[in-house]
Amino acid sequence: MEQLKNIAEKIDELSLRERAIVFIGLIMVIIFLWDIFLLSPLELEQKKIVSSLSKKNADRMVLLTQYQNSIKQNQIDPDAENMERLKELRFKVINVQAELESSTENLVTPRDMPKLLETVLHKTGGLTLVNLRSTGVTPLIEKEEIKNEEKSTGNETKLTAENIDNAYRHGLRIELIGDYLTILKYLKSLETLEWGFYWDNFELNVNEYPEATTSIEVFTLSLQEAWIGV
């Protein structure tokens, strides 16, 4: 405790310019530690989750392709074997769909994400909202991948990105101005929310001691393509 008091007294003796230099140095150290011990492991875990979701989505598309082909085949030759295969494929499609829905049920919806970020911002206080905008919607499986799937499965039902469900990544960018400690408080509040989302990018620029501008990019996943309403 005595050491902290001595450090505080030494900082008080510094000029405003020297304090700003110390402040910027501390910010850089904190950002480095935050990136190493929190953000990087979090991003790695997020990549694993998104990769798993992408695989489930791809599996669902393959099963749907097979299911559609089986329906067509069953119309031509409705024997017991085809009927049984049709039932089996339908069961698998339902299971994979349920797994996808379960994987996203704890994530905030694209429609609610802007409101959620703003609500936490107002509760935190001391920060000024500069900008809040959508960074777009990206399908987890691109059209080219779907076309390749058509070729590899010999699909005759013309499976396309337009006529089959996909999972989508909805991004959002928020820019704030305030002192670093308040920004850090805001980030911690976001991490403790019941409804989750994924961190994509974080930038911090010091304007004039102790004010800083930060840009945060986050995203959520949904089985709906509907655009975020911002």
PEMO-V333995 format. One record per pair of residues at least 6 apart in sequence whose ideal C-beta (glycine too) atoms are under 7 Angstrom apart, sorted by the first residue. I is the first residue (numbers start at 1). GAP is how many residues later the second one is. If there is no record, write none. Layout:
# PEMO-V333995
{{I | GAP} {I | GAP}}
This chain:
# PEMO-V333995
{{11 | 8} {11 | 11} {14 | 8} {19 | 190} {20 | 189} {23 | 186} {23 | 187} {24 | 182} {27 | 153} {27 | 177} {27 | 179} {31 | 173} {39 | 160} {39 | 163} {42 | 157} {43 | 156} {46 | 152} {53 | 47} {53 | 50} {53 | 87} {53 | 114} {53 | 168} {54 | 86} {54 | 87} {56 | 40} {56 | 43} {56 | 44} {57 | 43} {57 | 83} {57 | 84} {57 | 109} {57 | 110} {58 | 83} {59 | 37} {60 | 33} {60 | 36} {60 | 37} {60 | 40} {61 | 80} {61 | 85} {61 | 88} {61 | 103} {62 | 87} {62 | 91} {63 | 26} {63 | 29} {63 | 30} {63 | 33} {64 | 29} {64 | 100} {65 | 84} {65 | 88} {65 | 90} {65 | 94} {66 | 23} {67 | 22} {67 | 23} {67 | 26} {68 | 89} {69 | 86} {69 | 87} {69 | 88} {70 | 12} {70 | 15} {70 | 16} {70 | 19} {71 | 15} {72 | 84} {72 | 85} {73 | 9} {74 | 8} {74 | 9} {74 | 12} {100 | 67} {100 | 123} {101 | 122} {104 | 117} {104 | 118} {104 | 119} {106 | 89} {106 | 90} {107 | 88} {107 | 89} {107 | 90} {107 | 113} {107 | 114} {108 | 8} {108 | 87} {108 | 88} {108 | 89} {108 | 112} {109 | 113} {110 | 60} {110 | 110} {110 | 112} {110 | 116} {110 | 118} {111 | 117} {111 | 118} {113 | 59} {113 | 84} {113 | 107} {113 | 115} {114 | 18} {114 | 58} {114 | 114} {114 | 115} {114 | 116} {116 | 79} {117 | 15} {117 | 57} {118 | 14} {120 | 66} {120 | 69} {120 | 70} {121 | 6} {121 | 8} {121 | 65} {124 | 58} {124 | 61} {124 | 62} {124 | 65} {126 | 52} {126 | 56} {127 | 49} {127 | 50} {127 | 51} {127 | 55} {127 | 56} {127 | 59} {128 | 48} {128 | 49} {128 | 50} {129 | 47} {130 | 45} {130 | 46} {130 | 47} {131 | 44} {132 | 42} {132 | 98} {133 | 40} {133 | 97} {134 | 37} {134 | 38} {134 | 93} {134 | 94} {134 | 96} {135 | 36} {135 | 37} {135 | 38} {135 | 82} {136 | 35} {137 | 31} {137 | 33} {137 | 88} {137 | 90} {138 | 30} {138 | 31} {139 | 22} {139 | 27} {139 | 29} {140 | 26} {140 | 27} {140 | 28} {140 | 29} {141 | 25} {143 | 18} {146 | 13} {146 | 14} {146 | 15} {149 | 10} {150 | 9} {165 | 58} {167 | 54} {167 | 56} {168 | 54} {168 | 56} {168 | 57} {169 | 50} {169 | 52} {170 | 49} {170 | 50} {170 | 52} {170 | 58} {171 | 29} {171 | 46} {171 | 48} {172 | 46} {172 | 47} {172 | 56} {173 | 42} {173 | 44} {174 | 42} {175 | 38} {175 | 40} {176 | 7} {176 | 38} {177 | 34} {177 | 36} {178 | 33} {179 | 31} {179 | 32} {179 | 33} {180 | 30} {180 | 32} {183 | 29} {183 | 31} {197 | 21} {197 | 22} {197 | 23} {198 | 20} {198 | 21} {198 | 22} {199 | 19} {200 | 17} {200 | 18} {200 | 19} {201 | 16} {202 | 14} {203 | 11} {203 | 12} {204 | 8} {204 | 10} {205 | 7} {205 | 8} {206 | 6} {207 | 6}}
